[in-house]
Amino acid sequence: MGPSQKPNVCGRLSRRALGFFSRDAGMVQRTNLGILRALVCQESTKFKNVWTTHSKSPIAYERGRIYFNNYRCCVSSVASEPRKLYEMPKCSKSEKIEDALLWECPVGEMLPNPSDYKSSLIALTAHNWLLRISATTGKVLEKIYLASYCKFRYLSWDTPQEVIAVKSAQNKGSTLARQAGIQQPVLLYLAVFRVLPFSLIGILEINKEIFGNVTDATLSHGILIVMYSSGLVRLYSFQAITKQFMQQKLDLGCACRWGGTTGTVGEAPFGIPCNIKITDTPPLLFEVSSLENAFQIGGHPWHYIITPNKKKQKGVFHICALKDNSLAKNGIQEMECCSLESDWIYFHPDASGRIIHVGPNQVKVLKLSEVENNSAQHQISEDFVILANREKNKNENLPTVTASGRVVKRSFTILDDDPEQETFKIVDYEDELDLLSVVAVTQIDAEGKAHLDFHCNEYGTLLKSIPLMESWDVTYSHEVYFDRDLVLHIEQKPSRVFSCYVYQMVCDPGEEEETTDKRSKRDHNNFRF
């Protein structure tokens, strides 16, 4: 059954003006996004390259903001012309921002300060300061000194927009210590905070005595995930660990006595002591072995995806029930392809419980459903498949006549990710417009050309294709973002040269072409990073 007929843009605008909506508070927003989706996908709509810039430092994008110079310079990509929101003063190498997360105000919560209702950038500096920076002005609103006993390097969400985890670099010890056989008891630290207002949950140490030779550890949705070089992945409840092993509750900004020293929690030089020290093996929630620690949880009901822990099994994915480890019916997914780059699989970010499996020439969207007459077991089936636009190679397996007149049939196999054939490189999901975005690349003569395709998330139908004007080198690292009416391509070239290409939606490009060209030239001169 195909998609049902939907009202056109004029009809939607008329209904919005007359107030023909339900009492649902989000109905107006959904209607507006439906109108925008219709405009984005209509045939006359084009996406024009309005700005291109280059930088010697990494470029990051988040919610309409482009960050340069290690997050110290912010440019808005929302306006028709790029506009610099702020540029923080130059700083020393020790004050450089190592990592950052964008925090946006939660709905329905009372916050202590008016500034708390505006978006903030939570940033981690090289000298262990955790900063809250205004996302519009660059002003530092709050600062917390973490510690001097380790080097914190990474930021991640434990619970999105609510709880953050700050992870230290792994303590591998000095070369001399390793040669002398001296054991390093603490492998890494995790500092956990609730955000806005900032409050400390605790700092947890991952030590070798309890956990063994850990290669990595992280927090996600209240679960401590510990990984090992053998491929083993173990899951523990962080809440249970906190309750059992927290030595002392600490409050930011309050005086504290720790190890014979008195100071203020979160202020230099005292910082935050490590107050969660595990002295006994905590209760194990779950463990599984997977190649390269690849492990994902999702679906309805909960399932997980792993690759059997053998090198020859690379590219084979098992989908199993979390409750009893049983393999789903048709739960072994293997894409029959011959390519240099392996395929990848993940749970669909639209919370539908579906699974996306991406190969060089096809994108499979799989659904998880109950087996008929057996509600205890679930099965995997195809929802829809997106295929690359390819023509069969006419020269393949053609016979060759030798000088003596003997006919020899050539036999060779072209790789599925051969650069001269259209190959899928990036698949993403635009949640507000409910569109799948797929980047496909083809090598034409000496350079690669890419286009971004928008597909219906429900049926997989191709709705729009946008050519990217810049060449695409498959040996470079690429990121492509589709955000409402914006497409942004970030490219990393050799010698740490980063390029950023910004495309914006225009409904009548003919009238704006000359203006766009002039603006692009001016922007090249005005913005240097």
Secondary structure, 3 states (H helix, E strand, C coil): CCCCCCCCHHHHHHHHHHCCCCCCCCHHHHHHHHHHHHHHHCCCCEEEEEEEEEECCCCEEECCEEEECCCCEEEECCCCCCEEEEECCCCCHHHCEEEEEEECCCCCCCCCCHHHHCCEEEEEECCCEEEEEECCCCCEEEEEECCCCCCEEEEEEEECCCEEEEEECCCCCCHHHHHCCCCCCEEEEEEEEECCCCEEEEEEEEEHHHHCCEEEEEEECCEEEEEECCCEEEEEEHHHHHHHHECCCCCCCCEEEECCEEEECCCCCCCCCCCECCCCCCCEEEEEECHHHCEEEECCCCEEEECCCCHHHCCEEEEEECCCCCEEEEEEEECCCCCCCCCEEEECCCCCCCEEEECCCEEEEEEEEEECCEEEEEEEEEEEEEECCCCCCCCCCCEEECCCCCEEECCCCCCCCCCCCCEEEEEEEECCCCEEEEEEEEEECCEEEEEEEEEECCCCCEEEEEECCCCCCCCCEEEEEEECCEEEEEEEEHHHEEEEEEEEEECCHHHHHHHHHHHHHHHHHHCCC
